[in-house]
Amino acid sequence: MADWIDRTLIDPETHLVFDGIKDGSLVRAQYTYCQGVVLGLETELAARTGEQRHFARVHRLVAAVDQHMAPAGVLRGAGGGDGGLFAGITARYLALVATTLPGDFADDVAARRTAAKIVLSSAKSAWDYRQTVDGLPVFGAFWDRDAELPTAGGQQAQFVAGAVNSSEIPERDLSVQLSGWMLMEAAHSVAVVSSLG
């Protein structure tokens, strides 16, 4: 599967992962979550097999995420609905790279450091831009700007053609809040490993 993904779904220009194949055609959209799940796959394979092709793919994809999906070091959001989970998924697997990718070569160290930097920068930004209700955080759909407090009015998330579309105020969607907590969990795991040396 990993080899097929690398041959079929990697953009030769950006080195990001395309969304997939639908009805026999390549879906060229590039979402943060696609990068995350492939990072998880390749990191696990690198750690378990020691095969260099998996290490190289992790190095390449971490660099691509850093360049194209983390402007100013913060993972880009995708609104609410299904998209609300996308950056949290990526943060979880970037944390896996930062804490699990073995190796002492310069590229291994650089990938771990870059992955950790993205996770920690994103977490700081998401925390700084959160709102607070009754002492509890409300995370934003976009971690680089102020979260908006949802109201009782407005359009709610809707299931349309196999996907969940965002509420009018995406912060209302559980996916957005779950993504924020996934990011905080990822940052904690990175910080713990970093503190151990």
Protein Blocks (a to p, Z undefined) as FASTA:
>chain_A
ZZmmmmmmpcfklopacfbdeehiacfbdcfklmmmmmmmmmmmmmmnopaklmmmmmmm
mmmmmmmmmgghiacdebeajllmmmmmmmmmmmmmmmmmgcjbfklmmmmmmmmmmmmm
mmmmmmmmpcceehiacddfblkbccddddfedcddddeehiacddfblmlpmklmmmmm
mmmmmmmmmmmmmmnZZ
